[in-house]
């Protein structure tokens, strides 16, 4: 793991998926509400029929490029839990 992210807590930060092996995830935006070793749990708000609905997505970190608070981060560089960092 890169030292740069050693003390970083990603929970509560805004995230956008920039690149992913799963092409339908590219462009997905939301807030990181939980983090596991291999996944981010992202909450996003979707408007349907005039109502705002919260949706949860579990996104694999490996081979996925994230933009978190304006910084590009390769998910493969942060394969650990916050406790392990």
mmCIF file as gemmi writes it, N, C-alpha and C atoms, coordinates in Angstrom:
data_model
loop_
_atom_site.group_PDB
_atom_site.id
_atom_site.type_symbol
_atom_site.label_atom_id
_atom_site.label_alt_id
_atom_site.label_comp_id
_atom_site.label_asym_id
_atom_site.label_entity_id
_atom_site.label_seq_id
_atom_site.pdbx_PDB_ins_code
_atom_site.Cartn_x
_atom_site.Cartn_y
_atom_site.Cartn_z
_atom_site.occupancy
_atom_site.B_iso_or_equiv
_atom_site.pdbx_formal_charge
_atom_site.auth_seq_id
_atom_site.auth_asym_id
_atom_site.pdbx_PDB_model_num
ATOM 1 N N . UNK Axp A 1 ? 0.844 -1.179 0 1 0 ? 1 A 1
ATOM 2 C CA . UNK Axp A 1 ? 0 0 0 1 0 ? 1 A 1
ATOM 3 C C . UNK Axp A 1 ? 0.888 1.241 0 1 0 ? 1 A 1
ATOM 4 N N . UNK Axp A 2 ? 0.458 2.24 -0.708 1 0 ? 2 A 1
ATOM 5 C CA . UNK Axp A 2 ? 1.22 3.484 -0.777 1 0 ? 2 A 1
ATOM 6 C C . UNK Axp A 2 ? 1.133 4.204 0.566 1 0 ? 2 A 1
ATOM 7 N N . UNK Axp A 3 ? 2.261 4.759 1.021 1 0 ? 3 A 1
ATOM 8 C CA . UNK Axp A 3 ? 2.298 5.472 2.298 1 0 ? 3 A 1
ATOM 9 C C . UNK Axp A 3 ? 1.365 6.673 2.307 1 0 ? 3 A 1
ATOM 10 N N . UNK Axp A 4 ? 1.134 7.252 1.136 1 0 ? 4 A 1
ATOM 11 C CA . UNK Axp A 4 ? 0.311 8.448 1.024 1 0 ? 4 A 1
ATOM 12 C C . UNK Axp A 4 ? -1.084 8.232 1.615 1 0 ? 4 A 1
ATOM 13 N N . UNK Axp A 5 ? -1.614 7.023 1.491 1 0 ? 5 A 1
ATOM 14 C CA . UNK Axp A 5 ? -2.977 6.739 1.939 1 0 ? 5 A 1
ATOM 15 C C . UNK Axp A 5 ? -3.024 6.028 3.29 1 0 ? 5 A 1
ATOM 16 N N . UNK Axp A 6 ? -1.903 5.912 3.929 1 0 ? 6 A 1
ATOM 17 C CA . UNK Axp A 6 ? -1.807 5.138 5.162 1 0 ? 6 A 1
ATOM 18 C C . UNK Axp A 6 ? -2.746 5.626 6.255 1 0 ? 6 A 1
ATOM 19 N N . UNK Axp A 7 ? -2.848 6.924 6.44 1 0 ? 7 A 1
ATOM 20 C CA . UNK Axp A 7 ? -3.661 7.472 7.521 1 0 ? 7 A 1
ATOM 21 C C . UNK Axp A 7 ? -4.979 8.064 7.03 1 0 ? 7 A 1
ATOM 22 N N . UNK Axp A 8 ? -5.326 7.796 5.792 1 0 ? 8 A 1
ATOM 23 C CA . UNK Axp A 8 ? -6.529 8.392 5.212 1 0 ? 8 A 1
ATOM 24 C C . UNK Axp A 8 ? -7.758 7.563 5.561 1 0 ? 8 A 1
ATOM 25 N N . UNK Axp A 9 ? -8.801 8.256 6.003 1 0 ? 9 A 1
ATOM 26 C CA . UNK Axp A 9 ? -10.098 7.626 6.22 1 0 ? 9 A 1
ATOM 27 C C . UNK Axp A 9 ? -11.006 8.098 5.092 1 0 ? 9 A 1
ATOM 28 N N . UNK Axp A 10 ? -11.478 7.186 4.274 1 0 ? 10 A 1
ATOM 29 C CA . UNK Axp A 10 ? -12.27 7.549 3.102 1 0 ? 10 A 1
ATOM 30 C C . UNK Axp A 10 ? -13.76 7.684 3.409 1 0 ? 10 A 1
ATOM 31 N N . UNK Axp A 11 ? -14.2 7.188 4.546 1 0 ? 11 A 1
ATOM 32 C CA . UNK Axp A 11 ? -15.624 7.236 4.891 1 0 ? 11 A 1
ATOM 33 C C . UNK Axp A 11 ? -16.075 8.689 5.017 1 0 ? 11 A 1
ATOM 34 N N . UNK Axp A 12 ? -17.201 8.996 4.365 1 0 ? 12 A 1
ATOM 35 C CA . UNK Axp A 12 ? -17.752 10.346 4.382 1 0 ? 12 A 1
ATOM 36 C C . UNK Axp A 12 ? -17.297 11.212 3.222 1 0 ? 12 A 1
ATOM 37 N N . UNK Axp A 13 ? -16.404 10.706 2.409 1 0 ? 13 A 1
ATOM 38 C CA . UNK Axp A 13 ? -15.893 11.494 1.28 1 0 ? 13 A 1
ATOM 39 C C . UNK Axp A 13 ? -16.708 11.252 0.012 1 0 ? 13 A 1
ATOM 40 N N . UNK Axp A 14 ? -16.75 12.274 -0.82 1 0 ? 14 A 1
ATOM 41 C CA . UNK Axp A 14 ? -17.419 12.175 -2.12 1 0 ? 14 A 1
ATOM 42 C C . UNK Axp A 14 ? -16.529 11.38 -3.071 1 0 ? 14 A 1
ATOM 43 N N . UNK Axp A 15 ? -17.147 10.539 -3.883 1 0 ? 15 A 1
ATOM 44 C CA . UNK Axp A 15 ? -16.388 9.67 -4.783 1 0 ? 15 A 1
ATOM 45 C C . UNK Axp A 15 ? -17.07 9.606 -6.147 1 0 ? 15 A 1
ATOM 46 N N . UNK Axp A 16 ? -16.231 9.457 -7.173 1 0 ? 16 A 1
ATOM 47 C CA . UNK Axp A 16 ? -16.719 9.233 -8.535 1 0 ? 16 A 1
ATOM 48 C C . UNK Axp A 16 ? -15.866 8.121 -9.131 1 0 ? 16 A 1
ATOM 49 N N . UNK Axp A 17 ? -16.499 7.19 -9.816 1 0 ? 17 A 1
ATOM 50 C CA . UNK Axp A 17 ? -15.76 6.111 -10.457 1 0 ? 17 A 1
ATOM 51 C C . UNK Axp A 17 ? -15.35 6.59 -11.846 1 0 ? 17 A 1
ATOM 52 N N . UNK Axp A 18 ? -14.034 6.632 -12.067 1 0 ? 18 A 1
ATOM 53 C CA . UNK Axp A 18 ? -13.472 7.151 -13.309 1 0 ? 18 A 1
ATOM 54 C C . UNK Axp A 18 ? -13.211 6.028 -14.31 1 0 ? 18 A 1
ATOM 55 N N . UNK Axp A 19 ? -12.766 4.874 -13.812 1 0 ? 19 A 1
ATOM 56 C CA . UNK Axp A 19 ? -12.499 3.726 -14.679 1 0 ? 19 A 1
ATOM 57 C C . UNK Axp A 19 ? -12.753 2.454 -13.887 1 0 ? 19 A 1
ATOM 58 N N . UNK Axp A 20 ? -13.311 1.457 -14.562 1 0 ? 20 A 1
ATOM 59 C CA . UNK Axp A 20 ? -13.65 0.206 -13.892 1 0 ? 20 A 1
ATOM 60 C C . UNK Axp A 20 ? -13.746 -0.906 -14.921 1 0 ? 20 A 1
ATOM 61 N N . UNK Axp A 21 ? -13.42 -2.149 -14.519 1 0 ? 21 A 1
ATOM 62 C CA . UNK Axp A 21 ? -13.635 -3.276 -15.428 1 0 ? 21 A 1
ATOM 63 C C . UNK Axp A 21 ? -15.122 -3.427 -15.782 1 0 ? 21 A 1
ATOM 64 N N . UNK Axp A 22 ? -15.985 -2.995 -14.879 1 0 ? 22 A 1
ATOM 65 C CA . UNK Axp A 22 ? -17.434 -3.02 -15.105 1 0 ? 22 A 1
ATOM 66 C C . UNK Axp A 22 ? -17.837 -1.654 -15.672 1 0 ? 22 A 1
ATOM 67 N N . UNK Axp A 23 ? -17.957 -1.557 -16.979 1 0 ? 23 A 1
ATOM 68 C CA . UNK Axp A 23 ? -18.132 -0.269 -17.667 1 0 ? 23 A 1
ATOM 69 C C . UNK Axp A 23 ? -19.394 0.485 -17.262 1 0 ? 23 A 1
ATOM 70 N N . UNK Axp A 24 ? -20.44 -0.206 -16.805 1 0 ? 24 A 1
ATOM 71 C CA . UNK Axp A 24 ? -21.654 0.513 -16.409 1 0 ? 24 A 1
ATOM 72 C C . UNK Axp A 24 ? -21.498 1.249 -15.082 1 0 ? 24 A 1
ATOM 73 N N . UNK Axp A 25 ? -20.386 1.042 -14.369 1 0 ? 25 A 1
ATOM 74 C CA . UNK Axp A 25 ? -20.131 1.778 -13.125 1 0 ? 25 A 1
ATOM 75 C C . UNK Axp A 25 ? -19.421 3.11 -13.372 1 0 ? 25 A 1
ATOM 76 N N . UNK Axp A 26 ? -18.813 3.272 -14.536 1 0 ? 26 A 1
ATOM 77 C CA . UNK Axp A 26 ? -18.064 4.494 -14.827 1 0 ? 26 A 1
ATOM 78 C C . UNK Axp A 26 ? -19.015 5.69 -14.781 1 0 ? 26 A 1
ATOM 79 N N . UNK Axp A 27 ? -18.612 6.695 -14.02 1 0 ? 27 A 1
ATOM 80 C CA . UNK Axp A 27 ? -19.428 7.894 -13.864 1 0 ? 27 A 1
ATOM 81 C C . UNK Axp A 27 ? -20.299 7.88 -12.616 1 0 ? 27 A 1
ATOM 82 N N . UNK Axp A 28 ? -20.427 6.721 -11.962 1 0 ? 28 A 1
ATOM 83 C CA . UNK Axp A 28 ? -21.225 6.64 -10.746 1 0 ? 28 A 1
ATOM 84 C C . UNK Axp A 28 ? -20.618 7.547 -9.68 1 0 ? 28 A 1
ATOM 85 N N . UNK Axp A 29 ? -21.45 8.355 -9.029 1 0 ? 29 A 1
ATOM 86 C CA . UNK Axp A 29 ? -20.993 9.277 -7.992 1 0 ? 29 A 1
ATOM 87 C C . UNK Axp A 29 ? -21.801 9.061 -6.728 1 0 ? 29 A 1
ATOM 88 N N . UNK Axp A 30 ? -21.18 9.335 -5.594 1 0 ? 30 A 1
ATOM 89 C CA . UNK Axp A 30 ? -21.88 9.224 -4.325 1 0 ? 30 A 1
ATOM 90 C C . UNK Axp A 30 ? -20.956 9.529 -3.169 1 0 ? 30 A 1
ATOM 91 N N . UNK Axp A 31 ? -21.333 9.033 -2.006 1 0 ? 31 A 1
ATOM 92 C CA . UNK Axp A 31 ? -20.554 9.238 -0.789 1 0 ? 31 A 1
ATOM 93 C C . UNK Axp A 31 ? -20.181 7.879 -0.219 1 0 ? 31 A 1
ATOM 94 N N . UNK Axp A 32 ? -18.927 7.737 0.185 1 0 ? 32 A 1
ATOM 95 C CA . UNK Axp A 32 ? -18.474 6.483 0.786 1 0 ? 32 A 1
ATOM 96 C C . UNK Axp A 32 ? -19.041 6.416 2.201 1 0 ? 32 A 1
ATOM 97 N N . UNK Axp A 33 ? -19.86 5.391 2.465 1 0 ? 33 A 1
ATOM 98 C CA . UNK Axp A 33 ? -20.461 5.269 3.796 1 0 ? 33 A 1
ATOM 99 C C . UNK Axp A 33 ? -19.831 4.147 4.611 1 0 ? 33 A 1
ATOM 100 N N . UNK Axp A 34 ? -19.074 3.265 3.946 1 0 ? 34 A 1
ATOM 101 C CA . UNK Axp A 34 ? -18.369 2.203 4.658 1 0 ? 34 A 1
ATOM 102 C C . UNK Axp A 34 ? -17.249 1.707 3.756 1 0 ? 34 A 1
ATOM 103 N N . UNK Axp A 35 ? -16.278 1.055 4.377 1 0 ? 35 A 1
ATOM 104 C CA . UNK Axp A 35 ? -15.146 0.54 3.621 1 0 ? 35 A 1
ATOM 105 C C . UNK Axp A 35 ? -14.774 -0.826 4.162 1 0 ? 35 A 1
ATOM 106 N N . UNK Axp A 36 ? -14.58 -1.757 3.257 1 0 ? 36 A 1
ATOM 107 C CA . UNK Axp A 36 ? -14.079 -3.08 3.583 1 0 ? 36 A 1
ATOM 108 C C . UNK Axp A 36 ? -12.732 -3.24 2.892 1 0 ? 36 A 1
ATOM 109 N N . UNK Axp A 37 ? -12.07 -4.349 3.128 1 0 ? 37 A 1
ATOM 110 C CA . UNK Axp A 37 ? -10.747 -4.527 2.548 1 0 ? 37 A 1
ATOM 111 C C . UNK Axp A 37 ? -10.764 -4.419 1.02 1 0 ? 37 A 1
ATOM 112 N N . UNK Axp A 38 ? -11.732 -5.044 0.385 1 0 ? 38 A 1
ATOM 113 C CA . UNK Axp A 38 ? -11.765 -5.081 -1.072 1 0 ? 38 A 1
ATOM 114 C C . UNK Axp A 38 ? -12.865 -4.224 -1.692 1 0 ? 38 A 1
ATOM 115 N N . UNK Axp A 39 ? -13.684 -3.565 -0.871 1 0 ? 39 A 1
ATOM 116 C CA . UNK Axp A 39 ? -14.843 -2.832 -1.391 1 0 ? 39 A 1
ATOM 117 C C . UNK Axp A 39 ? -15.044 -1.486 -0.715 1 0 ? 39 A 1
ATOM 118 N N . UNK Axp A 40 ? -15.639 -0.554 -1.463 1 0 ? 40 A 1
ATOM 119 C CA . UNK Axp A 40 ? -16.243 0.651 -0.903 1 0 ? 40 A 1
ATOM 120 C C . UNK Axp A 40 ? -17.75 0.444 -0.948 1 0 ? 40 A 1
ATOM 121 N N . UNK Axp A 41 ? -18.447 0.879 0.084 1 0 ? 41 A 1
ATOM 122 C CA . UNK Axp A 41 ? -19.898 0.91 0.08 1 0 ? 41 A 1
ATOM 123 C C . UNK Axp A 41 ? -20.269 2.368 -0.178 1 0 ? 41 A 1
ATOM 124 N N . UNK Axp A 42 ? -20.952 2.617 -1.287 1 0 ? 42 A 1
ATOM 125 C CA . UNK Axp A 42 ? -21.247 3.977 -1.734 1 0 ? 42 A 1
ATOM 126 C C . UNK Axp A 42 ? -22.75 4.216 -1.707 1 0 ? 42 A 1
ATOM 127 N N . UNK Axp A 43 ? -23.131 5.356 -1.123 1 0 ? 43 A 1
ATOM 128 C CA . UNK Axp A 43 ? -24.531 5.762 -1.136 1 0 ? 43 A 1
ATOM 129 C C . UNK Axp A 43 ? -24.687 6.853 -2.178 1 0 ? 43 A 1
ATOM 130 N N . UNK Axp A 44 ? -25.683 6.696 -3.013 1 0 ? 44 A 1
ATOM 131 C CA . UNK Axp A 44 ? -25.95 7.727 -4.011 1 0 ? 44 A 1
ATOM 132 C C . UNK Axp A 44 ? -27.435 8.039 -4 1 0 ? 44 A 1
ATOM 133 N N . UNK Axp A 45 ? -27.754 9.253 -4.396 1 0 ? 45 A 1
ATOM 134 C CA . UNK Axp A 45 ? -29.144 9.699 -4.415 1 0 ? 45 A 1
ATOM 135 C C . UNK Axp A 45 ? -29.624 9.746 -5.854 1 0 ? 45 A 1
ATOM 136 N N . UNK Axp A 46 ? -30.774 9.125 -6.092 1 0 ? 46 A 1
ATOM 137 C CA . UNK Axp A 46 ? -31.36 9.046 -7.427 1 0 ? 46 A 1
ATOM 138 C C . UNK Axp A 46 ? -32.756 9.642 -7.363 1 0 ? 46 A 1
ATOM 139 N N . UNK Axp A 47 ? -33.08 10.47 -8.347 1 0 ? 47 A 1
ATOM 140 C CA . UNK Axp A 47 ? -34.418 11.064 -8.381 1 0 ? 47 A 1
ATOM 141 C C . UNK Axp A 47 ? -35.32 10.214 -9.268 1 0 ? 47 A 1
ATOM 142 N N . UNK Axp A 48 ? -36.461 9.818 -8.702 1 0 ? 48 A 1
ATOM 143 C CA . UNK Axp A 48 ? -37.458 9.045 -9.45 1 0 ? 48 A 1
ATOM 144 C C . UNK Axp A 48 ? -38.84 9.596 -9.159 1 0 ? 48 A 1
ATOM 145 N N . UNK Axp A 49 ? -39.536 9.963 -10.201 1 0 ? 49 A 1
ATOM 146 C CA . UNK Axp A 49 ? -40.905 10.473 -10.075 1 0 ? 49 A 1
ATOM 147 C C . UNK Axp A 49 ? -41.003 11.591 -9.045 1 0 ? 49 A 1
ATOM 148 N N . UNK Axp A 50 ? -40.027 12.484 -9.073 1 0 ? 50 A 1
ATOM 149 C CA . UNK Axp A 50 ? -40.041 13.639 -8.182 1 0 ? 50 A 1
ATOM 150 C C . UNK Axp A 50 ? -39.588 13.349 -6.765 1 0 ? 50 A 1
ATOM 151 N N . UNK Axp A 51 ? -39.187 12.123 -6.471 1 0 ? 51 A 1
ATOM 152 C CA . UNK Axp A 51 ? -38.718 11.763 -5.13 1 0 ? 51 A 1
ATOM 153 C C . UNK Axp A 51 ? -37.235 11.416 -5.191 1 0 ? 51 A 1
ATOM 154 N N . UNK Axp A 52 ? -36.54 11.736 -4.115 1 0 ? 52 A 1
ATOM 155 C CA . UNK Axp A 52 ? -35.124 11.389 -4.002 1 0 ? 52 A 1
ATOM 156 C C . UNK Axp A 52 ? -35.033 10.042 -3.279 1 0 ? 52 A 1
ATOM 157 N N . UNK Axp A 53 ? -34.403 9.085 -3.92 1 0 ? 53 A 1
ATOM 158 C CA . UNK Axp A 53 ? -34.25 7.748 -3.353 1 0 ? 53 A 1
ATOM 159 C C . UNK Axp A 53 ? -32.763 7.499 -3.114 1 0 ? 53 A 1
ATOM 160 N N . UNK Axp A 54 ? -32.437 6.955 -1.939 1 0 ? 54 A 1
ATOM 161 C CA . UNK Axp A 54 ? -31.052 6.598 -1.651 1 0 ? 54 A 1
ATOM 162 C C . UNK Axp A 54 ? -30.797 5.178 -2.154 1 0 ? 54 A 1
ATOM 163 N N . UNK Axp A 55 ? -29.693 5.019 -2.866 1 0 ? 55 A 1
ATOM 164 C CA . UNK Axp A 55 ? -29.298 3.704 -3.369 1 0 ? 55 A 1
ATOM 165 C C . UNK Axp A 55 ? -27.913 3.39 -2.834 1 0 ? 55 A 1
ATOM 166 N N . UNK Axp A 56 ? -27.687 2.13 -2.535 1 0 ? 56 A 1
ATOM 167 C CA . UNK Axp A 56 ? -26.403 1.675 -2.012 1 0 ? 56 A 1
ATOM 168 C C . UNK Axp A 56 ? -25.742 0.78 -3.066 1 0 ? 56 A 1
ATOM 169 N N . UNK Axp A 57 ? -24.445 0.981 -3.268 1 0 ? 57 A 1
ATOM 170 C CA . UNK Axp A 57 ? -23.69 0.149 -4.209 1 0 ? 57 A 1
ATOM 171 C C . UNK Axp A 57 ? -22.42 -0.337 -3.519 1 0 ? 57 A 1
ATOM 172 N N . UNK Axp A 58 ? -22.088 -1.592 -3.732 1 0 ? 58 A 1
ATOM 173 C CA . UNK Axp A 58 ? -20.851 -2.167 -3.206 1 0 ? 58 A 1
ATOM 174 C C . UNK Axp A 58 ? -19.889 -2.277 -4.385 1 0 ? 58 A 1
ATOM 175 N N . UNK Axp A 59 ? -18.824 -1.485 -4.35 1 0 ? 59 A 1
ATOM 176 C CA . UNK Axp A 59 ? -17.905 -1.365 -5.483 1 0 ? 59 A 1
ATOM 177 C C . UNK Axp A 59 ? -16.548 -1.973 -5.133 1 0 ? 59 A 1
ATOM 178 N N . UNK Axp A 60 ? -16.083 -2.891 -5.974 1 0 ? 60 A 1
ATOM 179 C CA . UNK Axp A 60 ? -14.777 -3.505 -5.764 1 0 ? 60 A 1
ATOM 180 C C . UNK Axp A 60 ? -13.674 -2.477 -6.008 1 0 ? 60 A 1
ATOM 181 N N . UNK Axp A 61 ? -12.677 -2.438 -5.122 1 0 ? 61 A 1
ATOM 182 C CA . UNK Axp A 61 ? -11.564 -1.488 -5.26 1 0 ? 61 A 1
ATOM 183 C C . UNK Axp A 61 ? -10.573 -1.91 -6.346 1 0 ? 61 A 1
ATOM 184 N N . UNK Axp A 62 ? -10.275 -3.211 -6.421 1 0 ? 62 A 1
ATOM 185 C CA . UNK Axp A 62 ? -9.223 -3.699 -7.314 1 0 ? 62 A 1
ATOM 186 C C . UNK Axp A 62 ? -9.532 -3.347 -8.769 1 0 ? 62 A 1
ATOM 187 N N . UNK Axp A 63 ? -8.536 -2.811 -9.45 1 0 ? 63 A 1
ATOM 188 C CA . UNK Axp A 63 ? -8.611 -2.43 -10.871 1 0 ? 63 A 1
ATOM 189 C C . UNK Axp A 63 ? -9.629 -1.332 -11.158 1 0 ? 63 A 1
ATOM 190 N N . UNK Axp A 64 ? -10.027 -0.579 -10.141 1 0 ? 64 A 1
ATOM 191 C CA . UNK Axp A 64 ? -10.973 0.516 -10.325 1 0 ? 64 A 1
ATOM 192 C C . UNK Axp A 64 ? -10.276 1.826 -9.984 1 0 ? 64 A 1
ATOM 193 N N . UNK Axp A 65 ? -10.5 2.846 -10.805 1 0 ? 65 A 1
ATOM 194 C CA . UNK Axp A 65 ? -9.921 4.165 -10.563 1 0 ? 65 A 1
ATOM 195 C C . UNK Axp A 65 ? -11.014 5.063 -10.002 1 0 ? 65 A 1
ATOM 196 N N . UNK Axp A 66 ? -10.728 5.662 -8.839 1 0 ? 66 A 1
ATOM 197 C CA . UNK Axp A 66 ? -11.678 6.533 -8.162 1 0 ? 66 A 1
ATOM 198 C C . UNK Axp A 66 ? -11.184 7.971 -8.174 1 0 ? 66 A 1
ATOM 199 N N . UNK Axp A 67 ? -12.106 8.9 -8.206 1 0 ? 67 A 1
ATOM 200 C CA . UNK Axp A 67 ? -11.795 10.303 -7.945 1 0 ? 67 A 1
ATOM 201 C C . UNK Axp A 67 ? -12.435 10.611 -6.597 1 0 ? 67 A 1
ATOM 202 N N . UNK Axp A 68 ? -11.588 10.827 -5.597 1 0 ? 68 A 1
ATOM 203 C CA . UNK Axp A 68 ? -12.07 11.089 -4.242 1 0 ? 68 A 1
ATOM 204 C C . UNK Axp A 68 ? -11.604 12.478 -3.842 1 0 ? 68 A 1
ATOM 205 N N . UNK Axp A 69 ? -12.573 13.368 -3.619 1 0 ? 69 A 1
ATOM 206 C CA . UNK Axp A 69 ? -12.279 14.768 -3.291 1 0 ? 69 A 1
ATOM 207 C C . UNK Axp A 69 ? -11.3 15.386 -4.287 1 0 ? 69 A 1
ATOM 208 N N . UNK Axp A 70 ? -11.501 15.098 -5.57 1 0 ? 70 A 1
ATOM 209 C CA . UNK Axp A 70 ? -10.686 15.709 -6.613 1 0 ? 70 A 1
ATOM 210 C C . UNK Axp A 70 ? -9.36 15.03 -6.881 1 0 ? 70 A 1
ATOM 211 N N . UNK Axp A 71 ? -9.033 13.969 -6.164 1 0 ? 71 A 1
ATOM 212 C CA . UNK Axp A 71 ? -7.761 13.273 -6.341 1 0 ? 71 A 1
ATOM 213 C C . UNK Axp A 71 ? -8.01 11.895 -6.953 1 0 ? 71 A 1
ATOM 214 N N . UNK Axp A 72 ? -7.245 11.546 -7.984 1 0 ? 72 A 1
ATOM 215 C CA . UNK Axp A 72 ? -7.373 10.228 -8.598 1 0 ? 72 A 1
ATOM 216 C C . UNK Axp A 72 ? -6.638 9.191 -7.762 1 0 ? 72 A 1
ATOM 217 N N . UNK Axp A 73 ? -7.342 8.112 -7.431 1 0 ? 73 A 1
ATOM 218 C CA . UNK Axp A 73 ? -6.777 7.06 -6.591 1 0 ? 73 A 1
ATOM 219 C C . UNK Axp A 73 ? -7.062 5.716 -7.245 1 0 ? 73 A 1
ATOM 220 N N . UNK Axp A 74 ? -6.012 4.931 -7.428 1 0 ? 74 A 1
ATOM 221 C CA . UNK Axp A 74 ? -6.155 3.583 -7.955 1 0 ? 74 A 1
ATOM 222 C C . UNK Axp A 74 ? -6.582 2.673 -6.805 1 0 ? 74 A 1
ATOM 223 N N . UNK Axp A 75 ? -7.72 2.011 -6.96 1 0 ? 75 A 1
ATOM 224 C CA . UNK Axp A 75 ? -8.237 1.141 -5.905 1 0 ? 75 A 1
ATOM 225 C C . UNK Axp A 75 ? -7.274 0.037 -5.518 1 0 ? 75 A 1
ATOM 226 N N . UNK Axp A 76 ? -6.445 -0.412 -6.454 1 0 ? 76 A 1
ATOM 227 C CA . UNK Axp A 76 ? -5.47 -1.462 -6.152 1 0 ? 76 A 1
ATOM 228 C C . UNK Axp A 76 ? -4.415 -0.991 -5.155 1 0 ? 76 A 1
ATOM 229 N N . UNK Axp A 77 ? -4.242 0.324 -5.02 1 0 ? 77 A 1
ATOM 230 C CA . UNK Axp A 77 ? -3.261 0.873 -4.074 1 0 ? 77 A 1
ATOM 231 C C . UNK Axp A 77 ? -3.79 0.933 -2.644 1 0 ? 77 A 1
ATOM 232 N N . UNK Axp A 78 ? -5.083 0.717 -2.464 1 0 ? 78 A 1
ATOM 233 C CA . UNK Axp A 78 ? -5.676 0.875 -1.128 1 0 ? 78 A 1
ATOM 234 C C . UNK Axp A 78 ? -6.44 -0.377 -0.702 1 0 ? 78 A 1
ATOM 235 N N . UNK Axp A 79 ? -5.935 -1.545 -1.07 1 0 ? 79 A 1
ATOM 236 C CA . UNK Axp A 79 ? -6.585 -2.799 -0.696 1 0 ? 79 A 1
ATOM 237 C C . UNK Axp A 79 ? -6.273 -3.142 0.757 1 0 ? 79 A 1
ATOM 238 N N . UNK Axp A 80 ? -6.953 -2.478 1.658 1 0 ? 80 A 1
ATOM 239 C CA . UNK Axp A 80 ? -6.826 -2.742 3.093 1 0 ? 80 A 1
ATOM 240 C C . UNK Axp A 80 ? -8.007 -2.085 3.786 1 0 ? 80 A 1
ATOM 241 N N . UNK Axp A 81 ? -8.214 -2.469 5.026 1 0 ? 81 A 1
ATOM 242 C CA . UNK Axp A 81 ? -9.264 -1.827 5.812 1 0 ? 81 A 1
ATOM 243 C C . UNK Axp A 81 ? -8.677 -0.599 6.495 1 0 ? 81 A 1
ATOM 244 N N . UNK Axp A 82 ? -9.509 0.33 6.937 1 0 ? 82 A 1
ATOM 245 C CA . UNK Axp A 82 ? -8.98 1.488 7.661 1 0 ? 82 A 1
ATOM 246 C C . UNK Axp A 82 ? -8.18 1.067 8.898 1 0 ? 82 A 1
ATOM 247 N N . UNK Axp A 83 ? -8.613 -0.012 9.545 1 0 ? 83 A 1
ATOM 248 C CA . UNK Axp A 83 ? -7.912 -0.485 10.744 1 0 ? 83 A 1
ATOM 249 C C . UNK Axp A 83 ? -6.506 -0.986 10.421 1 0 ? 83 A 1
ATOM 250 N N . UNK Axp A 84 ? -6.334 -1.586 9.252 1 0 ? 84 A 1
ATOM 251 C CA . UNK Axp A 84 ? -5.019 -2.088 8.841 1 0 ? 84 A 1
ATOM 252 C C . UNK Axp A 84 ? -4.073 -0.97 8.445 1 0 ? 84 A 1
ATOM 253 N N . UNK Axp A 85 ? -4.638 0.159 8.041 1 0 ? 85 A 1
ATOM 254 C CA . UNK Axp A 85 ? -3.795 1.289 7.654 1 0 ? 85 A 1
ATOM 255 C C . UNK Axp A 85 ? -3.316 1.96 8.903 1 0 ? 85 A 1
